[in-house]
Structures are given as structure tokens and as C-alpha cells.
Amino acid sequence: MHGPTRRELLSAGLAGGALLLTGATGCATGGAGTPDAKRLTGSSGATPTGKVTVWSWDVAAKALKRLGTAFEQAHPGTTVEVVDIGYDNAYDKITVGLGAGSGLPDILTVEAHKLPSYIGNFPNALVDLTSRAEGLKSQYPPASWRTVTDAGGRVFALPWDSGPCALFYRRDLFQQAGLDPAALATWDDYLAAGTTLKNATGRKLLILDGKQDTTFAQLLQQQGQSWFVDGKVAVATPAAERALTLLKQLVDRDLVDFENGWDGLVSGTHDGKAATTPTAAWWDGTLTTDLADLGGKFGVVPLPAFTPGGTRTSNSGGSTLCVTAQSRNPETAWAFVSHLLADKSNQVSMMRQEGLFPAFLPALDDPYFQQPAPYYAGQPAMRLFAELARAIPTVERTADDSKAGDIVTTAVNQVLHNGADPGTALRSAARQIATATGRQSVS
């Protein structure tokens, strides 16, 4: 989700959407206190007034506080209270509040990969924003817009930041190995380069989390797919098998350095244990702050494609703002959400000051994204991400993503750590997901 230095970002990857929603579904069929879904109708010409409270965490909360003050100044008579609830317990509090129908603020920060589960499992707990938001659809990437809508196209949030993916690489190690990063057109090229690089430098190609991989989901979305297709379980498809086979090939060729969690990734990258990191734009913030001493040693190129000329990006992370049905002031809540997320200058300011990569497409045209970056030896790295953000594949999101994510994580670990066959592991996972969700599998 939000920017760069937050260790929660990696753990919040697409594969990990399991935090609490699996256990919550039994008690959360719409929010006990909200029998009828609230919705904003028409367009309010009323001047925003009164108080709204927002829950968020980390630098996202800092951005909200900063722009909340500006909103108050622009709209006398309004008050914006931002509560930093911390990431570790955020979804405990949110899930309990949605299920109970009480105890929540006017506005919630919800990571993009979690929102579809909330929409599906708590269908009356968030305000239907369709009448106000539908005109904004073209100003967000289709992939981001898909996460804030239900199957019927109703809008329950606005996208905030996004996570377009590319390949960060070590310039010095590639030069030492005589490799041209621009020649990594496909994942087959990447595999071959990994062997060359390892022989020349003794370094691995990439770092994977030893316990909860998120790269598989990223590779799957690159091919335009997630856990479900047309409502059916789709983790045993050719696309899924290609993605997991690639990861197994990397492991089998000894090109992977396994580290535990966010701290392991950061320290391993700093120590040069691996030469590349296929991840999202927010990684820039970690590099430029926690690894500032390595300035000039990194570059960025698009992800390798699965086939020549294929898609060369994916998504990891991203977040949204939604209005709860418990809000006593939904009009002002919407006014604040749209002020933040459908305004070019505000979105650019959050990129500049808090490292939140905008989901709002007009913001990506700002000159900020064209600037050469000294950390990347003068490469305008954010320009690449701004281009890739428009090409992120749209994938299906469902209320059962969390259950599926847990099962897929186990299957991926069996392949990466126990040598299981990718196809066999994925077929077993698909059967388990079908049983757990009552859904059919893609034939």
C-alpha cells in the first residue's frame, strides 16, 4: 500500500489477503447494525460542514492530517480528525466494527486487495458512492477501479495509491557480469541472466520471503488473472502453472536468496545478496531512505514478459478510502475523500511528501514524474512507473480472495521449499479452495 518505508507493504501483497477475513465471514453478513445499505444520491450542492473522523496509519495518516488541515481551511466549519490506529491491529478493529455495526469512524483506509472481501462479506456496511464517483471512473486505472466496485458495478471507495511493478536492478553487478538489463525482455532472458550473473559475481538474482511469498500473485496478475475467473476457482490454470514453474526454476538454479519478512528483504538488498527486486514503485522510498548509501547503484526496467511482446508490469499494494455506513456525516466524508483522491495537486503532493504513488491518472502527467533521479544515476525512474501504471492488468476480486490466498500460500511453499511439482500442488490447492468456498473450478 502506501509508500516505501512501511514494512507492512510486503506482507500486504496479493497473496496474503488472509489477515482476518477468513474468520470474519461467519459473523459478517452485512453488519449487524446496518440492515439497509446507505448510498449518496445525486450531487450535493451543500457546503461541507461538521466533523469527520478517519482511521489510517503510518505515513498515510500523516498525509491525511496534513491535507485535513488544508480541507478545514478551505471549508470553514469543518473538522477532520485523523486517528493513527497502527497497522498491526488495524484489521482487527475494522472487521469487528463492520460486523458489530458500531464503533467505526466516518472514513476508513482499506488496502485495495482487502476491500473486495469487505464489500462481499459486509454488503451493507459501507456507503454506496456510485452516484458521486461513477463519473470519475476514466480517471483511474481499470485495475484500481475494479477493486473499489462490486460485481454489479457499484462503487464503495475511491482508489488512493497504487503499486505498478517493475524490475529494480543493481547497475554495478550487471556491469560486472557484462549484462544489459534492457535485454531482459522475457522471464527466460531473466533466468539465463541469473546464471551468468551468479557465475560472475557470486550473487543471487532475487530475494523471496521464506515464509509467505507474494511474488506468485504478482506474476499471476501480470498475466491478467488472480485466484478466480468468472467466479470460478482459477489457481490450476496454465497461467498459474507458468508463474509457479518460473519460481521453481529460479529456486532449482540456486538463484534465490530466501529471507524472512520485510526486514530480511531490506537487509538482504542492502548487503547485495541479490541483484534484482521485481516489485512496486513504493520500493523507491525504502531504497532512497533505508539504503541511501547505495545511491547511484540502482536502475529500473519493466518486468520481463512471459512471452515476447507481452505485458511487462503488474501490481503490488495500493489502498483506498471508503465511507462507513456508520458515518453521521457522509456528505462531508465524501467531500473530504474526493478532495484528497480526485484532485491532481493533492495527489502529487502526497507523492512528493509521503511517497504515495497516485492512482489518480491526471496526477501522473505532472512534471514531477519526468524528473531525473540522482539515486538512479539520473534515470527518471518515476516516469517509467507512471507509464506502467496505465497498463496494469485488471483481475477479478471476490469475497473469497482471503480464503484462497491462505491455501495458495501453502501450495507455493510446498513447491519452493519441498520441491513439489507446480501443477500437482496447484490442482490440490484448487480443490481445497473449491471445497472451502463452494465454488466450481475452471475446467
C-alpha positions as CSV (number, residue, x, y, z in Angstrom):
1,M,0.0,0.0,0.0
2,H,1.3,3.3,0.8
3,G,4.8,4.2,0.3
4,P,8.1,3.0,0.7
5,T,9.4,2.5,4.2
6,R,6.5,0.6,5.6
7,R,7.3,-3.0,6.4
8,E,3.7,-3.9,6.2
9,L,3.7,-3.4,2.4
10,L,5.3,-6.6,1.6
11,S,3.1,-8.6,4.0
12,A,0.1,-6.9,2.4
13,G,0.8,-8.4,-1.0
14,L,-1.9,-10.0,-3.0
15,A,-1.2,-13.5,-1.8
16,G,-1.5,-12.5,1.8
17,G,-5.0,-11.2,1.9
18,A,-6.0,-13.5,4.7
19,L,-5.5,-11.4,7.7
20,L,-8.8,-11.7,9.4
21,L,-11.5,-12.0,6.8
22,T,-11.5,-15.8,6.6
23,G,-12.5,-16.0,10.2
24,A,-14.8,-13.0,9.9
25,T,-17.1,-14.2,7.2
26,G,-19.2,-16.3,9.6
27,C,-20.3,-13.3,11.6
28,A,-20.4,-10.7,8.9
29,T,-23.2,-11.0,6.5
30,G,-23.9,-7.3,6.3
31,G,-23.0,-5.6,9.5
32,A,-25.4,-6.2,12.4
33,G,-26.2,-2.5,12.8
34,T,-26.8,-1.6,9.2
35,P,-29.7,-3.7,7.7
36,D,-30.0,-1.4,4.6
37,A,-27.1,-0.1,2.6
38,K,-26.7,3.7,2.7
39,R,-26.0,5.5,-0.5
40,L,-25.3,9.0,-1.6
41,T,-27.7,10.1,-4.3
42,G,-27.5,12.8,-6.9
43,S,-24.9,15.5,-6.4
44,S,-24.9,17.5,-3.2
45,G,-24.6,21.2,-3.7
46,A,-24.4,21.7,0.1
47,T,-21.3,23.2,1.6
48,P,-19.3,20.7,3.7
49,T,-19.7,21.2,7.4
50,G,-19.3,19.4,10.7
51,K,-16.7,16.8,11.9
52,V,-15.5,13.6,10.2
53,T,-13.1,11.1,11.7
54,V,-10.6,9.0,9.7
55,W,-8.7,5.8,10.6
56,S,-5.4,5.2,9.0
57,W,-1.7,4.5,9.9
58,D,1.9,5.4,9.3
59,V,2.7,8.0,6.6
60,A,-0.8,7.7,5.2
61,A,-2.1,9.1,8.4
62,K,0.5,11.9,8.2
63,A,-0.8,12.8,4.7
64,L,-4.4,12.8,5.9
65,K,-3.5,15.1,8.8
66,R,-1.6,17.5,6.6
67,L,-4.4,17.7,3.9
68,G,-7.1,17.5,6.6
69,T,-5.8,20.9,7.9
70,A,-5.9,22.3,4.3
71,F,-9.5,21.0,3.9
72,E,-10.6,22.7,7.1
73,Q,-9.1,26.0,6.0
74,A,-10.9,25.7,2.6
75,H,-14.2,24.7,4.2
76,P,-14.7,26.8,7.4
77,G,-16.9,24.9,9.9
78,T,-15.4,21.5,9.1
79,T,-13.2,19.4,11.4
80,V,-11.1,16.4,10.2
81,E,-9.8,14.1,13.0
82,V,-7.3,11.6,11.9
83,V,-6.6,8.6,14.2
84,D,-3.5,6.6,13.6
85,I,-4.7,3.1,14.6
86,G,-1.4,1.4,13.7
87,Y,-1.1,-1.3,11.1
88,D,-0.7,-4.4,13.3
89,N,-4.2,-4.3,14.7
90,A,-6.0,-2.2,12.1
91,Y,-8.0,-5.0,10.5
92,D,-8.9,-6.5,13.9
93,K,-10.6,-3.2,14.7
94,I,-12.1,-2.7,11.2
95,T,-13.5,-6.2,11.0
96,V,-15.0,-6.1,14.5
97,G,-16.6,-2.7,13.8
98,L,-18.1,-3.8,10.5
99,G,-19.5,-6.9,12.0
100,A,-21.0,-5.1,15.0
101,G,-22.3,-2.2,13.1
102,S,-20.8,0.2,15.6
103,G,-17.5,1.7,16.7
104,L,-16.2,2.8,13.3
105,P,-15.2,6.3,12.1
106,D,-16.7,8.1,9.1
107,I,-13.8,7.1,6.8
108,L,-11.6,4.0,6.7
109,T,-8.3,3.4,5.0
110,V,-8.5,-0.1,3.5
111,E,-5.8,-1.8,1.4
112,A,-7.0,-2.5,-2.2
113,H,-6.6,-6.2,-2.0
114,K,-8.7,-6.4,1.2
115,L,-11.6,-4.2,0.1
116,P,-13.4,-6.7,-2.2
117,S,-13.6,-9.2,0.8
118,Y,-15.1,-6.4,2.9
119,I,-17.6,-5.4,0.2
120,G,-18.6,-9.1,-0.3
121,N,-18.8,-10.1,3.4
122,F,-20.2,-6.9,4.8
123,P,-22.5,-5.7,1.9
124,N,-24.3,-3.0,3.9
125,A,-21.5,-1.7,6.0
126,L,-20.0,0.8,3.5
127,V,-21.8,3.7,1.8
128,D,-22.6,3.2,-1.9
129,L,-20.8,6.1,-3.6
130,T,-21.8,5.3,-7.1
131,S,-23.8,8.4,-7.9
132,R,-20.9,10.6,-6.9
133,A,-18.0,8.5,-8.1
134,E,-19.1,6.9,-11.3
135,G,-18.1,10.0,-13.3
136,L,-14.5,9.6,-12.1
137,K,-14.1,6.0,-13.5
138,S,-12.0,7.1,-16.5
139,Q,-9.5,9.0,-14.3
140,Y,-8.3,5.8,-12.6
141,P,-6.6,2.7,-14.0
142,P,-9.1,-0.1,-14.7
143,A,-7.2,-2.4,-12.3
144,S,-7.6,0.1,-9.4
145,W,-11.2,0.8,-10.2
146,R,-12.1,-2.9,-10.2
147,T,-11.0,-3.1,-6.6
148,V,-13.5,-0.5,-5.4
149,T,-16.6,-1.9,-7.1
150,D,-18.8,-4.9,-6.6
151,A,-19.9,-7.3,-9.3
152,G,-22.8,-5.1,-10.2
153,G,-20.6,-2.0,-10.7
154,R,-21.5,-0.2,-7.5
155,V,-18.7,2.0,-6.1
156,F,-17.8,1.7,-2.4
157,A,-14.5,3.6,-2.3
158,L,-12.0,5.7,-4.2
159,P,-8.6,4.4,-5.1
160,W,-5.8,6.2,-3.3
161,D,-2.3,4.9,-4.2
162,S,-1.3,2.0,-6.5
163,G,1.6,-0.3,-6.9
164,P,2.8,-0.6,-10.5
165,C,5.6,-3.1,-10.7
166,A,9.0,-3.0,-12.5
167,L,12.4,-4.6,-12.0
168,F,14.8,-2.8,-9.8
169,Y,18.4,-3.9,-10.5
170,R,21.9,-3.2,-9.3
171,R,23.8,-1.4,-12.0
172,D,27.2,-2.3,-10.7
173,L,26.5,-6.0,-10.5
174,F,25.0,-6.1,-14.0
175,Q,28.1,-4.3,-15.3
176,Q,30.4,-6.7,-13.5
177,A,28.6,-9.6,-15.2
178,G,28.6,-7.9,-18.6
179,L,24.8,-7.9,-18.7
180,D,22.4,-5.4,-20.3
181,P,19.3,-5.0,-18.2
182,A,17.4,-3.6,-21.2
183,A,17.8,-7.0,-22.8
184,L,15.6,-8.8,-20.2
185,A,12.6,-8.9,-22.5
186,T,11.2,-12.2,-21.2
187,W,11.4,-14.3,-18.0
188,D,13.5,-16.8,-20.0
189,D,16.0,-14.0,-20.5
190,Y,15.9,-13.3,-16.8
191,L,16.7,-16.9,-15.9
192,A,19.6,-17.0,-18.3
193,A,20.9,-13.7,-17.0
194,G,20.7,-15.0,-13.4
195,T,23.1,-17.9,-14.2
196,T,25.5,-15.5,-15.9
197,L,25.3,-13.1,-13.0
198,K,25.8,-15.7,-10.3
199,N,28.8,-17.1,-12.1
200,A,30.4,-13.7,-12.5
201,T,29.6,-12.1,-9.1
202,G,28.5,-14.9,-6.8
203,R,25.3,-13.1,-6.1
204,K,21.7,-14.5,-6.3
205,L,19.1,-13.0,-8.7
206,L,16.4,-12.1,-6.2
207,I,15.2,-12.4,-2.7
208,L,12.0,-14.2,-1.8
209,D,10.2,-14.4,1.5
210,G,10.9,-17.7,3.2
211,K,7.5,-18.0,4.8
212,Q,4.9,-16.0,2.9
213,D,5.7,-15.4,-0.8
214,T,3.9,-12.6,-2.6
215,T,5.7,-12.8,-5.9
216,F,3.5,-15.6,-7.3
217,A,0.4,-13.4,-7.1
218,Q,2.3,-10.6,-8.8
219,L,3.3,-13.0,-11.6
220,L,-0.3,-14.2,-11.9
221,Q,-1.7,-10.7,-12.2
222,Q,0.9,-9.9,-14.8
223,Q,-0.9,-12.5,-16.9
224,G,-4.3,-10.9,-16.3
225,Q,-5.5,-13.3,-13.6
226,S,-6.0,-13.7,-9.9
227,W,-7.5,-16.6,-7.8
228,F,-10.9,-16.5,-9.6
229,V,-12.1,-16.2,-13.2
230,D,-15.8,-15.6,-13.9
231,G,-16.5,-16.6,-10.3
232,K,-14.7,-20.0,-10.6
233,V,-11.5,-21.1,-8.9
234,A,-8.6,-20.5,-11.3
235,V,-5.4,-21.4,-9.4
236,A,-4.7,-24.5,-11.5
237,T,-4.7,-22.7,-14.9
238,P,-1.9,-22.6,-17.4
239,A,-1.1,-19.0,-16.3
240,A,-0.8,-20.1,-12.7
241,E,1.4,-23.1,-13.6
242,R,3.6,-20.8,-15.7
243,A,4.1,-18.4,-12.8
244,L,4.9,-21.1,-10.2
245,T,7.1,-23.0,-12.6
246,L,9.1,-19.9,-13.1
247,L,9.6,-19.5,-9.3
248,K,10.6,-23.2,-9.0
249,Q,13.1,-22.8,-11.9
250,L,14.7,-19.9,-10.0
251,V,15.0,-22.0,-6.9
252,D,16.3,-25.0,-8.7
253,R,19.0,-23.0,-10.4
254,D,20.1,-21.6,-7.0
255,L,19.2,-18.0,-8.0
256,V,17.0,-17.3,-4.9
257,D,18.1,-16.0,-1.5
258,F,15.4,-16.7,1.0
259,E,14.9,-14.2,3.8
260,N,12.2,-13.7,6.4
261,G,9.8,-10.8,6.0
262,W,10.4,-7.2,5.3
263,D,13.5,-6.8,7.5
264,G,15.1,-9.7,5.7
265,L,14.4,-8.2,2.3
266,V,15.7,-4.8,3.2
267,S,18.9,-6.0,4.9
268,G,19.5,-8.6,2.2
269,T,19.1,-5.9,-0.5
270,H,21.5,-3.6,1.4
271,D,24.1,-6.3,1.7
272,G,23.9,-7.1,-2.0
273,K,22.7,-10.7,-1.6
274,A,20.6,-10.3,-4.8
275,A,20.9,-8.2,-7.9
276,T,17.2,-7.5,-8.7
277,T,13.9,-6.9,-7.0
278,P,10.7,-7.3,-9.0
279,T,8.4,-5.1,-7.1
280,A,6.3,-1.9,-6.9
281,A,7.0,1.8,-7.2
282,W,6.9,2.2,-3.4
283,W,10.2,0.3,-3.1
284,D,11.8,3.5,-4.2
285,G,11.1,5.0,-0.8
286,T,12.8,2.2,1.0
287,L,15.8,2.4,-1.3
288,T,16.2,6.2,-1.0
289,T,15.8,6.2,2.8
290,D,17.0,2.9,4.3
291,L,19.5,2.3,1.6
292,A,20.6,5.8,0.9
293,D,24.3,4.9,0.9
294,L,23.8,2.9,-2.3
295,G,22.7,5.9,-4.3
296,G,23.7,5.6,-8.0
297,K,23.9,1.8,-7.9
298,F,20.3,1.1,-8.9
299,G,18.3,1.3,-12.1
300,V,14.7,0.3,-13.1
301,V,13.4,-1.5,-16.2
302,P,10.0,-3.0,-16.9
303,L,9.3,-6.5,-15.7
304,P,10.3,-9.2,-18.2
305,A,7.3,-10.6,-20.1
306,F,6.1,-14.2,-20.1
307,T,6.0,-14.1,-23.9
308,P,7.8,-11.8,-26.4
309,G,5.8,-8.5,-26.6
310,G,3.7,-9.5,-23.6
311,T,2.6,-7.4,-20.6
312,R,5.5,-6.0,-18.6
313,T,4.0,-4.8,-15.4
314,S,1.7,-6.0,-12.6
315,N,0.5,-4.6,-9.3
316,S,1.6,-5.0,-5.7
317,G,-0.1,-3.0,-2.9
318,G,-2.3,0.1,-3.1
319,S,-5.0,1.4,-0.9
320,T,-8.5,3.1,-0.8
321,L,-10.6,5.4,1.2
322,C,-14.2,4.4,1.9
323,V,-17.1,5.9,3.9
324,T,-18.7,3.7,6.5
325,A,-22.5,3.3,6.8
326,Q,-22.0,4.3,10.5
327,S,-21.0,7.8,9.5
328,R,-23.2,10.6,10.8
329,N,-21.8,13.0,8.2
330,P,-21.4,11.0,4.9
331,E,-21.7,14.1,2.8
332,T,-18.7,15.8,4.4
333,A,-16.9,12.4,4.5
334,W,-17.3,12.1,0.7
335,A,-16.3,15.7,0.2
336,F,-13.0,15.0,2.0
337,V,-12.3,11.7,0.2
338,S,-12.9,13.3,-3.2
339,H,-10.8,16.3,-2.2
340,L,-7.9,14.1,-1.4
341,L,-8.1,11.4,-4.1
342,A,-9.7,13.1,-7.1
343,D,-7.6,16.2,-7.1
344,K,-4.3,16.3,-9.1
345,S,-2.4,18.8,-6.8
346,N,-3.3,16.9,-3.7
347,Q,-2.3,13.5,-5.2
348,V,1.0,14.9,-6.4
349,S,1.7,16.5,-3.0
350,M,1.2,13.1,-1.4
351,M,3.7,11.6,-3.8
352,R,6.3,14.3,-3.2
353,Q,5.9,14.4,0.6
354,E,4.8,10.9,1.7
355,G,5.8,8.7,-1.3
356,L,2.2,7.6,-2.0
357,F,2.2,6.7,-5.7
358,P,-1.1,8.1,-7.2
359,A,-3.9,6.0,-8.6
360,F,-5.4,9.2,-10.0
361,L,-4.2,9.3,-13.6
362,P,-4.2,13.1,-14.1
363,A,-1.5,13.3,-11.4
364,L,0.8,11.1,-13.4
365,D,1.1,13.8,-16.0
366,D,2.7,16.2,-13.5
367,P,6.3,17.2,-14.3
368,Y,7.4,15.6,-11.1
369,F,7.3,12.2,-12.7
370,Q,9.6,13.3,-15.5
371,Q,12.5,14.4,-13.3
372,P,15.9,12.6,-13.4
373,A,16.6,10.9,-10.1
374,P,20.1,11.1,-8.8
375,Y,19.6,7.9,-6.8
376,Y,19.1,6.0,-10.1
377,A,22.2,7.6,-11.7
378,G,20.0,10.2,-13.4
379,Q,17.3,7.9,-14.7
380,P,13.8,9.3,-14.4
381,A,12.6,6.2,-12.6
382,M,9.1,7.6,-11.7
383,R,8.4,8.3,-15.4
384,L,8.6,4.6,-16.1
385,F,6.2,3.8,-13.3
386,A,3.8,6.4,-14.5
387,E,3.8,4.7,-17.9
388,L,3.4,1.3,-16.4
389,A,0.6,2.3,-14.1
390,R,-1.7,2.7,-17.1
391,A,-1.0,-0.8,-18.2
392,I,-1.6,-2.8,-15.0
393,P,-3.8,-5.8,-15.9
394,T,-7.3,-5.9,-14.4
395,V,-8.1,-9.0,-12.5
396,E,-11.2,-10.4,-10.7
397,R,-11.6,-9.8,-7.0
398,T,-14.1,-11.6,-4.8
399,A,-15.2,-12.0,-1.2
400,D,-13.3,-15.3,-1.1
401,D,-9.9,-13.9,-2.0
402,S,-8.6,-14.2,1.6
403,K,-9.5,-17.9,1.9
404,A,-7.9,-18.7,-1.5
405,G,-4.8,-16.7,-0.6
406,D,-4.1,-18.8,2.5
407,I,-4.4,-22.0,0.6
408,V,-2.3,-20.8,-2.3
409,T,0.5,-19.7,0.1
410,T,0.7,-23.2,1.4
411,A,0.9,-24.6,-2.1
412,V,3.6,-22.2,-3.1
413,N,5.7,-23.1,0.0
414,Q,5.4,-26.8,-0.9
415,V,6.9,-26.1,-4.3
416,L,9.6,-23.6,-3.3
417,H,10.8,-25.4,-0.1
418,N,9.8,-29.1,-0.6
419,G,10.3,-29.5,-4.3
420,A,6.6,-30.3,-5.1
421,D,5.5,-30.3,-8.7
422,P,3.8,-26.9,-9.5
423,G,0.9,-28.4,-11.4
424,T,0.2,-31.0,-8.8
425,A,0.3,-28.5,-5.9
426,L,-1.9,-26.1,-7.8
427,R,-4.5,-28.7,-8.6
428,S,-4.6,-29.7,-5.0
429,A,-5.0,-26.1,-3.9
430,A,-7.8,-25.6,-6.4
431,R,-9.7,-28.5,-5.0
432,Q,-9.3,-27.1,-1.4
433,I,-10.4,-23.7,-2.5
434,A,-13.5,-25.1,-4.2
435,T,-14.4,-27.1,-1.1
436,A,-13.8,-24.0,1.2
437,T,-15.8,-21.6,-0.9
438,G,-18.4,-23.8,-2.6
439,R,-17.3,-22.5,-6.0
440,Q,-16.7,-24.5,-9.1
441,S,-13.2,-24.8,-10.6
442,V,-12.3,-23.6,-14.1
443,S,-12.3,-26.6,-16.3
